[in-house]
Amino acid sequence: MELLEPKKLNFAETLNDALTIGVKNAPSIMAAVALWLVTIWIPYLNVGTTIAITLLPAELAKGNVINPLGIFDSKYRRCMGEFLLTSILQIMGIYAAMLFLFIPGIVLALSWSLAYYYLLEKGKNPIEALRASNTATYGSKWTMFFISLIFGTAAVIATGICGAVCGAIGVKIITILVMLAVVILIASISMALKASYWRQLKDNAE
C-alpha cells in the first residue's frame, strides 16, 4: 500500500486563513477573552475557561463564527488532568531543549504546538498528543517559524505606527480605543494562524 505524502503547510493559504478567520471572529474572540478575564477568579471554572481559550483555534478551524459562551462548556473541565499533564510535559521538554543553545527549544515548541488540539479534538492521551503533533508538523516547522516571525514583526510595526499617530493626535480616549482595537485584531489573527496550522496539518497524524 502506497503511503500518502504528509501535507506541508502552505504559506499563502495560511496568511489568507489568518485574515479571513481572524477578522470574521474578532468580535467573538474579544467577547470570549472578556468573559475569561471576568471569571478568571472563580476556582475550578477558571481552569475550564483557560483550557477553552487555549483550544479556541481548533474551534476557529471549523470555519464557523465561534460562540463566546462556548468557553463554559463542561467538556473543557473534563480534560483538565490531561491538559495539565500535557502542559507539564511540554514545559519540561522545551526547557530541557533550551539548554542546548535555544534553537532545539524553539524547534520542539513548534513540533508540539498542535498537541492540545489532538488532546481534545482527537481524544489522544498526553504522550500520544505530543507524538501526533510532532508527526503532523514534520516538514512544516520552517514555514511556521517564518510566518510567526513575519506576523510578530508586522504586529510590532502596526502597534508602533498606531501608537505614534494616536500620540500625535493627543486625545486619550482615541488612543485607548485604537490601541484596544489593534490588540484585539492582533490576538484574533494570532489565533487564526494557529487555526490554519491545525486545519492544514491535523490529518498528517491519526
Rosetta constraint file for C-alpha pairs under 8 A:
AtomPair CA 6 CA 136 HARMONIC 7.55 0.50
AtomPair CA 6 CA 204 HARMONIC 5.41 0.50
AtomPair CA 7 CA 200 HARMONIC 7.32 0.50
AtomPair CA 7 CA 201 HARMONIC 6.37 0.50
AtomPair CA 7 CA 204 HARMONIC 6.51 0.50
AtomPair CA 8 CA 137 HARMONIC 7.85 0.50
AtomPair CA 8 CA 138 HARMONIC 7.99 0.50
AtomPair CA 8 CA 139 HARMONIC 6.24 0.50
AtomPair CA 8 CA 140 HARMONIC 5.48 0.50
AtomPair CA 8 CA 200 HARMONIC 7.83 0.50
AtomPair CA 8 CA 201 HARMONIC 7.17 0.50
AtomPair CA 9 CA 14 HARMONIC 7.46 0.50
AtomPair CA 9 CA 140 HARMONIC 5.41 0.50
AtomPair CA 9 CA 143 HARMONIC 6.78 0.50
AtomPair CA 9 CA 144 HARMONIC 7.70 0.50
AtomPair CA 9 CA 197 HARMONIC 6.99 0.50
AtomPair CA 9 CA 200 HARMONIC 6.44 0.50
AtomPair CA 9 CA 201 HARMONIC 6.89 0.50
AtomPair CA 10 CA 14 HARMONIC 6.04 0.50
AtomPair CA 10 CA 143 HARMONIC 7.92 0.50
AtomPair CA 11 CA 15 HARMONIC 6.44 0.50
AtomPair CA 11 CA 143 HARMONIC 6.71 0.50
AtomPair CA 11 CA 147 HARMONIC 7.46 0.50
AtomPair CA 12 CA 16 HARMONIC 6.18 0.50
AtomPair CA 13 CA 17 HARMONIC 6.07 0.50
AtomPair CA 14 CA 18 HARMONIC 6.11 0.50
AtomPair CA 14 CA 193 HARMONIC 6.48 0.50
AtomPair CA 14 CA 196 HARMONIC 5.64 0.50
AtomPair CA 14 CA 197 HARMONIC 7.17 0.50
AtomPair CA 15 CA 19 HARMONIC 6.48 0.50
AtomPair CA 15 CA 193 HARMONIC 7.28 0.50
AtomPair CA 16 CA 20 HARMONIC 6.10 0.50
AtomPair CA 17 CA 21 HARMONIC 5.58 0.50
AtomPair CA 17 CA 22 HARMONIC 7.63 0.50
AtomPair CA 17 CA 192 HARMONIC 6.72 0.50
AtomPair CA 17 CA 193 HARMONIC 6.97 0.50
AtomPair CA 17 CA 196 HARMONIC 6.00 0.50
AtomPair CA 18 CA 22 HARMONIC 5.42 0.50
AtomPair CA 18 CA 189 HARMONIC 5.23 0.50
AtomPair CA 18 CA 190 HARMONIC 7.35 0.50
AtomPair CA 18 CA 191 HARMONIC 7.94 0.50
AtomPair CA 18 CA 192 HARMONIC 4.68 0.50
AtomPair CA 18 CA 193 HARMONIC 4.91 0.50
AtomPair CA 18 CA 196 HARMONIC 6.97 0.50
AtomPair CA 19 CA 23 HARMONIC 5.75 0.50
AtomPair CA 19 CA 189 HARMONIC 6.33 0.50
AtomPair CA 19 CA 192 HARMONIC 7.54 0.50
AtomPair CA 20 CA 24 HARMONIC 6.13 0.50
AtomPair CA 21 CA 25 HARMONIC 6.08 0.50
AtomPair CA 21 CA 60 HARMONIC 7.04 0.50
AtomPair CA 21 CA 63 HARMONIC 7.39 0.50
AtomPair CA 21 CA 189 HARMONIC 7.45 0.50
AtomPair CA 21 CA 192 HARMONIC 5.61 0.50
AtomPair CA 22 CA 26 HARMONIC 5.80 0.50
AtomPair CA 22 CA 185 HARMONIC 7.20 0.50
AtomPair CA 22 CA 188 HARMONIC 4.70 0.50
AtomPair CA 22 CA 189 HARMONIC 4.38 0.50
AtomPair CA 22 CA 190 HARMONIC 7.65 0.50
AtomPair CA 22 CA 191 HARMONIC 7.15 0.50
AtomPair CA 22 CA 192 HARMONIC 5.05 0.50
AtomPair CA 23 CA 185 HARMONIC 7.01 0.50
AtomPair CA 23 CA 188 HARMONIC 6.98 0.50
AtomPair CA 23 CA 189 HARMONIC 7.13 0.50
AtomPair CA 24 CA 65 HARMONIC 7.10 0.50
AtomPair CA 25 CA 29 HARMONIC 5.95 0.50
AtomPair CA 25 CA 65 HARMONIC 5.79 0.50
AtomPair CA 25 CA 66 HARMONIC 6.91 0.50
AtomPair CA 25 CA 188 HARMONIC 6.98 0.50
AtomPair CA 26 CA 30 HARMONIC 6.07 0.50
AtomPair CA 26 CA 184 HARMONIC 6.72 0.50
AtomPair CA 26 CA 185 HARMONIC 6.22 0.50
AtomPair CA 26 CA 188 HARMONIC 5.39 0.50
AtomPair CA 27 CA 31 HARMONIC 6.22 0.50
AtomPair CA 28 CA 32 HARMONIC 6.12 0.50
AtomPair CA 28 CA 65 HARMONIC 7.32 0.50
AtomPair CA 28 CA 66 HARMONIC 6.24 0.50
AtomPair CA 28 CA 67 HARMONIC 6.59 0.50
AtomPair CA 28 CA 68 HARMONIC 5.68 0.50
AtomPair CA 29 CA 33 HARMONIC 6.08 0.50
AtomPair CA 29 CA 66 HARMONIC 7.73 0.50
AtomPair CA 29 CA 68 HARMONIC 6.85 0.50
AtomPair CA 29 CA 184 HARMONIC 7.96 0.50
AtomPair CA 29 CA 188 HARMONIC 6.45 0.50
AtomPair CA 30 CA 34 HARMONIC 6.07 0.50
AtomPair CA 30 CA 184 HARMONIC 6.34 0.50
AtomPair CA 31 CA 35 HARMONIC 6.16 0.50
AtomPair CA 31 CA 68 HARMONIC 5.82 0.50
AtomPair CA 32 CA 36 HARMONIC 6.18 0.50
AtomPair CA 32 CA 53 HARMONIC 7.61 0.50
AtomPair CA 32 CA 67 HARMONIC 7.91 0.50
AtomPair CA 32 CA 68 HARMONIC 4.34 0.50
AtomPair CA 32 CA 69 HARMONIC 6.90 0.50
AtomPair CA 32 CA 71 HARMONIC 6.97 0.50
AtomPair CA 33 CA 37 HARMONIC 6.18 0.50
AtomPair CA 33 CA 53 HARMONIC 7.31 0.50
AtomPair CA 34 CA 38 HARMONIC 6.20 0.50
AtomPair CA 35 CA 39 HARMONIC 6.21 0.50
AtomPair CA 35 CA 68 HARMONIC 7.72 0.50
AtomPair CA 35 CA 69 HARMONIC 7.99 0.50
AtomPair CA 36 CA 40 HARMONIC 5.74 0.50
AtomPair CA 36 CA 46 HARMONIC 7.44 0.50
AtomPair CA 36 CA 49 HARMONIC 6.01 0.50
AtomPair CA 36 CA 50 HARMONIC 7.07 0.50
AtomPair CA 36 CA 53 HARMONIC 7.77 0.50
AtomPair CA 36 CA 71 HARMONIC 7.80 0.50
AtomPair CA 39 CA 45 HARMONIC 7.51 0.50
AtomPair CA 39 CA 46 HARMONIC 6.27 0.50
AtomPair CA 40 CA 45 HARMONIC 7.76 0.50
AtomPair CA 40 CA 46 HARMONIC 4.83 0.50
AtomPair CA 40 CA 49 HARMONIC 7.81 0.50
AtomPair CA 41 CA 46 HARMONIC 6.66 0.50
AtomPair CA 42 CA 46 HARMONIC 5.61 0.50
AtomPair CA 43 CA 47 HARMONIC 7.39 0.50
AtomPair CA 44 CA 48 HARMONIC 6.87 0.50
AtomPair CA 44 CA 77 HARMONIC 7.87 0.50
AtomPair CA 45 CA 49 HARMONIC 6.38 0.50
AtomPair CA 45 CA 72 HARMONIC 7.66 0.50
AtomPair CA 45 CA 77 HARMONIC 7.56 0.50
AtomPair CA 46 CA 50 HARMONIC 5.97 0.50
AtomPair CA 47 CA 51 HARMONIC 6.21 0.50
AtomPair CA 47 CA 77 HARMONIC 6.76 0.50
AtomPair CA 47 CA 80 HARMONIC 7.18 0.50
AtomPair CA 48 CA 52 HARMONIC 6.15 0.50
AtomPair CA 48 CA 71 HARMONIC 7.33 0.50
AtomPair CA 48 CA 72 HARMONIC 6.84 0.50
AtomPair CA 48 CA 73 HARMONIC 7.82 0.50
AtomPair CA 48 CA 74 HARMONIC 7.32 0.50
AtomPair CA 48 CA 76 HARMONIC 4.98 0.50
AtomPair CA 48 CA 77 HARMONIC 4.41 0.50
AtomPair CA 48 CA 80 HARMONIC 7.10 0.50
AtomPair CA 49 CA 53 HARMONIC 6.18 0.50
AtomPair CA 49 CA 71 HARMONIC 5.15 0.50
AtomPair CA 49 CA 72 HARMONIC 5.98 0.50
AtomPair CA 49 CA 76 HARMONIC 7.29 0.50
AtomPair CA 50 CA 54 HARMONIC 6.27 0.50
AtomPair CA 51 CA 55 HARMONIC 6.17 0.50
AtomPair CA 51 CA 76 HARMONIC 6.08 0.50
AtomPair CA 51 CA 77 HARMONIC 7.72 0.50
AtomPair CA 51 CA 80 HARMONIC 7.67 0.50
AtomPair CA 51 CA 83 HARMONIC 7.47 0.50
AtomPair CA 52 CA 56 HARMONIC 5.93 0.50
AtomPair CA 52 CA 70 HARMONIC 7.88 0.50
AtomPair CA 52 CA 71 HARMONIC 5.02 0.50
AtomPair CA 52 CA 72 HARMONIC 7.73 0.50
AtomPair CA 52 CA 76 HARMONIC 6.02 0.50
AtomPair CA 53 CA 71 HARMONIC 6.84 0.50
AtomPair CA 54 CA 116 HARMONIC 7.96 0.50
AtomPair CA 55 CA 59 HARMONIC 7.18 0.50
AtomPair CA 55 CA 116 HARMONIC 6.79 0.50
AtomPair CA 55 CA 117 HARMONIC 6.36 0.50
AtomPair CA 56 CA 60 HARMONIC 6.31 0.50
AtomPair CA 56 CA 191 HARMONIC 7.34 0.50
AtomPair CA 57 CA 61 HARMONIC 6.08 0.50
AtomPair CA 57 CA 191 HARMONIC 5.40 0.50
AtomPair CA 57 CA 192 HARMONIC 6.27 0.50
AtomPair CA 57 CA 194 HARMONIC 5.75 0.50
AtomPair CA 57 CA 195 HARMONIC 4.29 0.50
AtomPair CA 57 CA 198 HARMONIC 7.77 0.50
AtomPair CA 58 CA 62 HARMONIC 7.06 0.50
AtomPair CA 58 CA 117 HARMONIC 6.14 0.50
AtomPair CA 58 CA 121 HARMONIC 7.65 0.50
AtomPair CA 58 CA 195 HARMONIC 5.67 0.50
AtomPair CA 58 CA 198 HARMONIC 6.72 0.50
AtomPair CA 58 CA 199 HARMONIC 7.90 0.50
AtomPair CA 59 CA 63 HARMONIC 7.80 0.50
AtomPair CA 59 CA 64 HARMONIC 7.83 0.50
AtomPair CA 59 CA 66 HARMONIC 6.90 0.50
AtomPair CA 59 CA 195 HARMONIC 7.69 0.50
AtomPair CA 60 CA 64 HARMONIC 6.55 0.50
AtomPair CA 60 CA 65 HARMONIC 7.16 0.50
AtomPair CA 60 CA 66 HARMONIC 6.64 0.50
AtomPair CA 60 CA 192 HARMONIC 6.83 0.50
AtomPair CA 60 CA 195 HARMONIC 5.79 0.50
AtomPair CA 61 CA 192 HARMONIC 7.70 0.50
AtomPair CA 61 CA 195 HARMONIC 4.68 0.50
AtomPair CA 61 CA 196 HARMONIC 6.27 0.50
AtomPair CA 61 CA 198 HARMONIC 6.87 0.50
AtomPair CA 61 CA 199 HARMONIC 5.51 0.50
AtomPair CA 62 CA 199 HARMONIC 7.75 0.50
AtomPair CA 66 CA 70 HARMONIC 7.68 0.50
AtomPair CA 69 CA 73 HARMONIC 7.79 0.50
AtomPair CA 71 CA 76 HARMONIC 7.78 0.50
AtomPair CA 72 CA 76 HARMONIC 7.75 0.50
AtomPair CA 73 CA 77 HARMONIC 7.75 0.50
AtomPair CA 74 CA 78 HARMONIC 6.38 0.50
AtomPair CA 75 CA 79 HARMONIC 6.75 0.50
AtomPair CA 76 CA 80 HARMONIC 6.76 0.50
AtomPair CA 79 CA 83 HARMONIC 5.99 0.50
AtomPair CA 79 CA 120 HARMONIC 7.46 0.50
AtomPair CA 80 CA 84 HARMONIC 6.11 0.50
AtomPair CA 81 CA 85 HARMONIC 6.12 0.50
AtomPair CA 82 CA 86 HARMONIC 6.06 0.50
AtomPair CA 82 CA 119 HARMONIC 7.62 0.50
AtomPair CA 82 CA 125 HARMONIC 6.74 0.50
AtomPair CA 82 CA 126 HARMONIC 6.05 0.50
AtomPair CA 83 CA 87 HARMONIC 6.20 0.50
AtomPair CA 83 CA 116 HARMONIC 7.05 0.50
AtomPair CA 83 CA 119 HARMONIC 7.54 0.50
AtomPair CA 83 CA 126 HARMONIC 7.47 0.50
AtomPair CA 84 CA 88 HARMONIC 6.21 0.50
AtomPair CA 85 CA 89 HARMONIC 6.22 0.50
AtomPair CA 85 CA 126 HARMONIC 6.67 0.50
AtomPair CA 86 CA 90 HARMONIC 6.08 0.50
AtomPair CA 86 CA 115 HARMONIC 7.80 0.50
AtomPair CA 86 CA 116 HARMONIC 7.50 0.50
AtomPair CA 86 CA 126 HARMONIC 4.98 0.50
AtomPair CA 86 CA 127 HARMONIC 7.51 0.50
AtomPair CA 86 CA 130 HARMONIC 7.74 0.50
AtomPair CA 87 CA 91 HARMONIC 6.10 0.50
AtomPair CA 88 CA 92 HARMONIC 6.10 0.50
AtomPair CA 89 CA 93 HARMONIC 5.98 0.50
AtomPair CA 90 CA 94 HARMONIC 5.93 0.50
AtomPair CA 90 CA 109 HARMONIC 7.77 0.50
AtomPair CA 90 CA 112 HARMONIC 7.40 0.50
AtomPair CA 91 CA 95 HARMONIC 5.87 0.50
AtomPair CA 92 CA 96 HARMONIC 6.12 0.50
AtomPair CA 93 CA 97 HARMONIC 6.18 0.50
AtomPair CA 93 CA 108 HARMONIC 7.81 0.50
AtomPair CA 94 CA 98 HARMONIC 6.06 0.50
AtomPair CA 94 CA 104 HARMONIC 8.00 0.50
AtomPair CA 94 CA 105 HARMONIC 4.91 0.50
AtomPair CA 94 CA 106 HARMONIC 7.63 0.50
AtomPair CA 94 CA 108 HARMONIC 6.11 0.50
AtomPair CA 94 CA 109 HARMONIC 6.27 0.50
AtomPair CA 95 CA 99 HARMONIC 6.77 0.50
AtomPair CA 95 CA 105 HARMONIC 6.71 0.50
AtomPair CA 96 CA 100 HARMONIC 7.67 0.50
AtomPair CA 96 CA 105 HARMONIC 7.49 0.50
AtomPair CA 97 CA 102 HARMONIC 6.94 0.50
AtomPair CA 97 CA 103 HARMONIC 7.96 0.50
AtomPair CA 97 CA 104 HARMONIC 5.25 0.50
AtomPair CA 97 CA 105 HARMONIC 4.45 0.50
AtomPair CA 97 CA 108 HARMONIC 7.35 0.50
AtomPair CA 98 CA 102 HARMONIC 4.17 0.50
AtomPair CA 98 CA 103 HARMONIC 6.83 0.50
AtomPair CA 98 CA 104 HARMONIC 6.12 0.50
AtomPair CA 98 CA 105 HARMONIC 4.32 0.50
AtomPair CA 98 CA 106 HARMONIC 7.53 0.50
AtomPair CA 99 CA 105 HARMONIC 7.83 0.50
AtomPair CA 100 CA 104 HARMONIC 6.50 0.50
AtomPair CA 100 CA 105 HARMONIC 7.73 0.50
AtomPair CA 102 CA 106 HARMONIC 6.47 0.50
AtomPair CA 103 CA 107 HARMONIC 6.31 0.50
AtomPair CA 104 CA 108 HARMONIC 6.07 0.50
AtomPair CA 105 CA 109 HARMONIC 6.08 0.50
AtomPair CA 106 CA 110 HARMONIC 6.34 0.50
AtomPair CA 107 CA 111 HARMONIC 6.11 0.50
AtomPair CA 107 CA 141 HARMONIC 7.23 0.50
AtomPair CA 108 CA 112 HARMONIC 6.13 0.50
AtomPair CA 109 CA 113 HARMONIC 5.95 0.50
AtomPair CA 110 CA 137 HARMONIC 7.65 0.50
AtomPair CA 110 CA 141 HARMONIC 6.25 0.50
AtomPair CA 110 CA 144 HARMONIC 7.40 0.50
AtomPair CA 110 CA 145 HARMONIC 7.67 0.50
AtomPair CA 111 CA 133 HARMONIC 6.12 0.50
AtomPair CA 111 CA 134 HARMONIC 4.58 0.50
AtomPair CA 111 CA 135 HARMONIC 7.89 0.50
AtomPair CA 111 CA 137 HARMONIC 5.80 0.50
AtomPair CA 111 CA 138 HARMONIC 7.38 0.50
AtomPair CA 111 CA 141 HARMONIC 6.99 0.50
AtomPair CA 112 CA 130 HARMONIC 5.59 0.50
AtomPair CA 112 CA 131 HARMONIC 7.83 0.50
AtomPair CA 112 CA 133 HARMONIC 5.20 0.50
AtomPair CA 112 CA 134 HARMONIC 5.63 0.50
AtomPair CA 113 CA 133 HARMONIC 6.74 0.50
AtomPair CA 114 CA 118 HARMONIC 6.57 0.50
AtomPair CA 114 CA 129 HARMONIC 7.94 0.50
AtomPair CA 114 CA 130 HARMONIC 7.79 0.50
AtomPair CA 114 CA 133 HARMONIC 5.05 0.50
AtomPair CA 114 CA 198 HARMONIC 6.68 0.50
AtomPair CA 115 CA 119 HARMONIC 6.20 0.50
AtomPair CA 115 CA 126 HARMONIC 7.72 0.50
AtomPair CA 115 CA 129 HARMONIC 4.78 0.50
AtomPair CA 115 CA 130 HARMONIC 4.96 0.50
AtomPair CA 115 CA 131 HARMONIC 7.92 0.50
AtomPair CA 115 CA 132 HARMONIC 7.11 0.50
AtomPair CA 115 CA 133 HARMONIC 5.11 0.50
AtomPair CA 116 CA 120 HARMONIC 6.58 0.50
AtomPair CA 116 CA 129 HARMONIC 6.99 0.50
AtomPair CA 117 CA 121 HARMONIC 5.54 0.50
AtomPair CA 117 CA 122 HARMONIC 7.36 0.50
AtomPair CA 117 CA 129 HARMONIC 7.96 0.50
AtomPair CA 117 CA 198 HARMONIC 7.68 0.50
AtomPair CA 118 CA 122 HARMONIC 4.84 0.50
AtomPair CA 118 CA 123 HARMONIC 6.57 0.50
AtomPair CA 118 CA 124 HARMONIC 6.06 0.50
AtomPair CA 118 CA 129 HARMONIC 5.21 0.50
AtomPair CA 118 CA 132 HARMONIC 7.22 0.50
AtomPair CA 118 CA 133 HARMONIC 7.27 0.50
AtomPair CA 118 CA 202 HARMONIC 7.94 0.50
AtomPair CA 119 CA 123 HARMONIC 5.25 0.50
AtomPair CA 119 CA 124 HARMONIC 4.77 0.50
AtomPair CA 119 CA 125 HARMONIC 6.10 0.50
AtomPair CA 119 CA 126 HARMONIC 6.53 0.50
AtomPair CA 119 CA 129 HARMONIC 5.41 0.50
AtomPair CA 120 CA 124 HARMONIC 7.14 0.50
AtomPair CA 124 CA 128 HARMONIC 5.61 0.50
AtomPair CA 124 CA 129 HARMONIC 5.46 0.50
AtomPair CA 125 CA 129 HARMONIC 5.93 0.50
AtomPair CA 126 CA 130 HARMONIC 6.25 0.50
AtomPair CA 127 CA 131 HARMONIC 6.21 0.50
AtomPair CA 128 CA 132 HARMONIC 5.94 0.50
AtomPair CA 129 CA 133 HARMONIC 6.08 0.50
AtomPair CA 130 CA 134 HARMONIC 6.22 0.50
AtomPair CA 131 CA 135 HARMONIC 6.28 0.50
AtomPair CA 132 CA 136 HARMONIC 6.03 0.50
AtomPair CA 132 CA 205 HARMONIC 5.36 0.50
AtomPair CA 132 CA 206 HARMONIC 7.20 0.50
AtomPair CA 133 CA 137 HARMONIC 6.14 0.50
AtomPair CA 133 CA 205 HARMONIC 7.46 0.50
AtomPair CA 134 CA 138 HARMONIC 6.30 0.50
AtomPair CA 135 CA 204 HARMONIC 6.88 0.50
AtomPair CA 135 CA 205 HARMONIC 6.14 0.50
AtomPair CA 136 CA 201 HARMONIC 5.59 0.50
AtomPair CA 136 CA 202 HARMONIC 6.30 0.50
AtomPair CA 136 CA 203 HARMONIC 7.36 0.50
AtomPair CA 136 CA 204 HARMONIC 4.68 0.50
AtomPair CA 136 CA 205 HARMONIC 5.44 0.50
AtomPair CA 137 CA 141 HARMONIC 6.09 0.50
AtomPair CA 137 CA 201 HARMONIC 6.75 0.50
AtomPair CA 137 CA 204 HARMONIC 7.99 0.50
AtomPair CA 140 CA 144 HARMONIC 6.24 0.50
AtomPair CA 141 CA 145 HARMONIC 6.04 0.50
AtomPair CA 142 CA 146 HARMONIC 6.22 0.50
AtomPair CA 143 CA 147 HARMONIC 6.08 0.50
AtomPair CA 144 CA 148 HARMONIC 6.11 0.50
AtomPair CA 145 CA 149 HARMONIC 6.14 0.50
AtomPair CA 146 CA 150 HARMONIC 6.04 0.50
AtomPair CA 147 CA 151 HARMONIC 5.99 0.50
AtomPair CA 148 CA 152 HARMONIC 5.89 0.50
AtomPair CA 149 CA 153 HARMONIC 6.10 0.50
AtomPair CA 150 CA 154 HARMONIC 6.07 0.50
AtomPair CA 151 CA 155 HARMONIC 6.00 0.50
AtomPair CA 152 CA 156 HARMONIC 6.27 0.50
AtomPair CA 153 CA 157 HARMONIC 6.23 0.50
AtomPair CA 154 CA 158 HARMONIC 5.97 0.50
AtomPair CA 155 CA 159 HARMONIC 6.01 0.50
AtomPair CA 155 CA 186 HARMONIC 6.59 0.50
AtomPair CA 156 CA 160 HARMONIC 6.07 0.50
AtomPair CA 157 CA 161 HARMONIC 6.14 0.50
AtomPair CA 158 CA 162 HARMONIC 6.11 0.50
AtomPair CA 158 CA 182 HARMONIC 7.95 0.50
AtomPair CA 159 CA 163 HARMONIC 5.97 0.50
AtomPair CA 159 CA 179 HARMONIC 7.36 0.50
AtomPair CA 159 CA 182 HARMONIC 6.83 0.50
AtomPair CA 160 CA 164 HARMONIC 6.10 0.50
AtomPair CA 161 CA 165 HARMONIC 6.17 0.50
AtomPair CA 162 CA 166 HARMONIC 6.03 0.50
AtomPair CA 162 CA 178 HARMONIC 7.38 0.50
AtomPair CA 162 CA 179 HARMONIC 7.07 0.50
AtomPair CA 163 CA 167 HARMONIC 5.93 0.50
AtomPair CA 163 CA 175 HARMONIC 7.25 0.50
AtomPair CA 163 CA 179 HARMONIC 7.07 0.50
AtomPair CA 164 CA 168 HARMONIC 6.19 0.50
AtomPair CA 165 CA 169 HARMONIC 6.36 0.50
AtomPair CA 166 CA 170 HARMONIC 6.15 0.50
AtomPair CA 166 CA 171 HARMONIC 7.20 0.50
AtomPair CA 166 CA 174 HARMONIC 6.96 0.50
AtomPair CA 166 CA 175 HARMONIC 5.12 0.50
AtomPair CA 166 CA 178 HARMONIC 7.76 0.50
AtomPair CA 167 CA 171 HARMONIC 7.67 0.50
AtomPair CA 167 CA 175 HARMONIC 7.19 0.50
AtomPair CA 170 CA 175 HARMONIC 7.68 0.50
AtomPair CA 171 CA 175 HARMONIC 6.35 0.50
AtomPair CA 172 CA 176 HARMONIC 6.26 0.50
AtomPair CA 173 CA 177 HARMONIC 6.20 0.50
AtomPair CA 174 CA 178 HARMONIC 5.99 0.50
AtomPair CA 175 CA 179 HARMONIC 5.96 0.50
AtomPair CA 176 CA 180 HARMONIC 5.96 0.50
AtomPair CA 177 CA 181 HARMONIC 6.17 0.50
AtomPair CA 178 CA 182 HARMONIC 6.23 0.50
AtomPair CA 179 CA 183 HARMONIC 6.14 0.50
AtomPair CA 180 CA 184 HARMONIC 6.17 0.50
AtomPair CA 181 CA 185 HARMONIC 6.13 0.50
AtomPair CA 182 CA 186 HARMONIC 6.10 0.50
AtomPair CA 183 CA 187 HARMONIC 6.11 0.50
AtomPair CA 184 CA 188 HARMONIC 6.07 0.50
AtomPair CA 185 CA 189 HARMONIC 6.12 0.50
AtomPair CA 186 CA 190 HARMONIC 6.04 0.50
AtomPair CA 187 CA 191 HARMONIC 6.27 0.50
AtomPair CA 188 CA 192 HARMONIC 6.10 0.50
AtomPair CA 189 CA 193 HARMONIC 6.10 0.50
AtomPair CA 190 CA 194 HARMONIC 6.64 0.50
AtomPair CA 191 CA 195 HARMONIC 6.18 0.50
AtomPair CA 192 CA 196 HARMONIC 6.16 0.50
AtomPair CA 193 CA 197 HARMONIC 6.33 0.50
AtomPair CA 194 CA 198 HARMONIC 6.28 0.50
AtomPair CA 195 CA 199 HARMONIC 6.09 0.50
AtomPair CA 196 CA 200 HARMONIC 6.05 0.50
AtomPair CA 197 CA 201 HARMONIC 5.96 0.50
AtomPair CA 197 CA 202 HARMONIC 7.92 0.50
AtomPair CA 198 CA 202 HARMONIC 5.26 0.50
